[in-house]
Structure formats: C-alpha cells, structure tokens
Amino acid sequence: MTLFLFELKKLLFSKKTIAILTVLIAFIILLFVRNFSFQPLIAKEERQAIDAQIRTSQANGRAHILMLEKNPEDEKQKELQSVNLQIRDPLYDLASTYSYENWEENLKVQNKIWRTTLDYKELGGESPFSRGEIIQKITLNEELLKQGIRPEYAAYSIATPNFMKQVVDIWIFGGALILLVLLVGEILSSEYEGHSINLLFTQPFKKMFIVMGKFGSAFILYVFALIITLLTAVIVSFLFGDKGSFSYPILIEKNHSMEFVSIGQYMTKGLVITTSLILLVIALILLYSLYLKRTMSTIAALLGTFAIGYVLTAFIHWNSLDWLNPFLNMLPNDLILVQNGRTWYEAIPVTLLLTGIVYGWGIRKVKNSRMEG
C-alpha cells in the first residue's frame, strides 16, 4: 500500500501530469468555443441542405419535361413529374419559412418530403439518398418529435449531452490511448533508464508489488483524467450552452432492424468498452518495459501491437469469432451502432482475460528480475 500511494502521488502531482491535464482542459474549452462560434452557421447549413434537395428536384423536373416532349403519352414520366412536384413545392415552402427555433414543424415537413421521395424512388426516380438513408432520417425525426427533443447538429452542438458525446467520441476513438501513453508510457521504463529500479529491488517488499503499485496508480490516473474530461465538458456546456437531454436518441442497427439508445447509454457503453481496453494497455506497457527497459522502445512496441490489432480487426472479418478478439474494443462506435448477431460487450471478457494474463506475466517477470549493472 505504501508503494502504491507513493507511485500515485508521484504520478498525480508530477509537472508532466499537471501540464498534460491543463492542455486537456484547454482543448475541451476551445472545442466548445469553436462549437459556440459556429452556431450561426447551423441554420445556414440546414438551408444549404434544403437548397441542394431543391436543385435535385428541379433537375429531375427538367428531365421529366424533356422526356414528355419526346413522348407526351408516357404515363410513367407523367407520374414521376407529378410526384416530383409533391417534393419540390414543400421544399420551396420549407426554404422560405425555415427557422432553427421552429424545429418541430421543420421535422414534420421534412418527413413528408422524405416519404414522398421514397415513393418517387420506388417509381424509378433519381435521388442522391439511398432508401436506407431516407428511412433512417424519417425514423430519427419521428423519435425526436415523439420525445419532444430538438435535433442537434452533431459537429457543433452546445447542448450539454451532445457536447459530452462529442468529447466522449474523441476519447474512445484514440484519445484515451494517446493520453495514457503520454501520462504513463514511461511509468516503469524510466526506472530502468534512471537506474532507480535497483533501489526498488532492495526495498523491504516483494518485487511483485512494483508491478501492482504501478498498474494500480496508472489506472487511477486514467480514471482521474476521465473525470476531469467529463467535468470540464459538463461545466463549460452547462454554463454557456443549452441544457439538452440525455434521452437524445441515437439510431443503431440491431439484428438488422433499427432501434434507439439514449445518448447517455451510448456514452456509458463507449466508456466501459474503452476502459476495458485501457486496462490491457497499462498491462502491456508494464510488460514491454520489463523486457525492453527503454521508454521509446516500449511505446513503439505498444503502438505497433495496436496498429496490427487494428488492421486485423478493421480489414479482416472474424464473424462468429469476434468475441475472441480483444482489439475489437478499439472500434467502440461500431460495436454500439451495429449489433447484428453480436452484443456491444462481447469482446470485454477476452480483453479482461488477456489483461490478467499479461499482468500475471509481468509479475512473474519482475519476480525473476535481477539488479541492473
């Protein structure tokens, strides 16, 4: 326990940790400032999206007119032209009356347009949107209307839950791994580089406590950094942004049908998946340090391991063997959003098992280690 507390204090109060966490806080604040400054552009981008749909409808209308000039009795073209007008005219109205605050009416009109677009496509009409994309838009809009939640622009939201999701997405998509390497990448290798490992070997405690203390302190630092990250996102968005709702729906595909999870559930699952992977990362850092004894070599070996794991996971389909792939947790978004024949947590058990194996291997290695010359 004494060694653990010593290691924890050394990590938490080091100049490097304070500097990195300060940069982390500044990054989150600047991200919110960016989102806040882009608020006037959100309505503009929505109008541009409507204008793009109008241009598509106009182009389709001209094509139908040309076809009818060649063959005035073409019943299919007449029907397509009629349905296209049912798309174009509401789009004109939506473009002229669009208001970011009047979101409920916007969603109702958009859904009417999307349903007509589906009919148009079924008749053979052209649309840049696939049938699946249109159905997803309709389904999400209906859920937002049902819950009475205003739609948020994911890239620039200042609503607390949505901004937190943006921060969490950065965290689970490599942010946590990079931060951990910066914070604890040298947690054991520096002892070899500074020759202080000999002092640890001569202390009146078992060598295994060296690995145990460093593993525990590294994980506590990770949790502390995560808390700082989430608190910063909550405080800055609560003070200067919108309240939003943690029930905000996230559309997922489960067993080839569309379902919803709340934004709160999405973040919780993503962080659980990433945290299980972080435990493996810490164990690997310690094991590689015991063998390589140099910080740069340790980090290179760690990043190489995960680069190989990412390639094997992203480009090779394991199918029924996914539950045996610990690197599947490197893609938490895919695990949560696409659950066809699998569960979001299926790779966690093998990740924890591998962590235990690597951790035990590290303890055995340090037990057999000798004084450095």
Buried (B, 14 or more C-beta within 10 A) or exposed (E): EEBBEEBBEEBBEEEEBEEBBEEBBEBBBEBBEEBBEBBEEBBEEBBEEBEEBBEBBEEBBEBBEEBBEEEEEBEEBBBBBEBBBBBBEBBEEBBEEBEBEEBEEBBEBBBBBBBBBBEBBEEEBEBEBEEEEBBBBBBBBBBBBEEEBBBBBEEBBBBBBBBBBBBBBBBBBEBBBEBBBBBBBBBBBBBBBEEEBEEBBEEEEEBBBBBBBBBBBBBBBBEBBBEBBBEBBBBBBEEEBBEBBBBBBBBBBBEEEBEBBBBBBBBBBBBBBBBBBBBBBBBBBBBBBBEBBBBEBBBEBBBEBBEEBBEEBEEEEBEEEBBBBBBBBBBBEEBBBBBEEBEBBBBBEBBBEBBEEBBBBBBEBBEEBEEEE
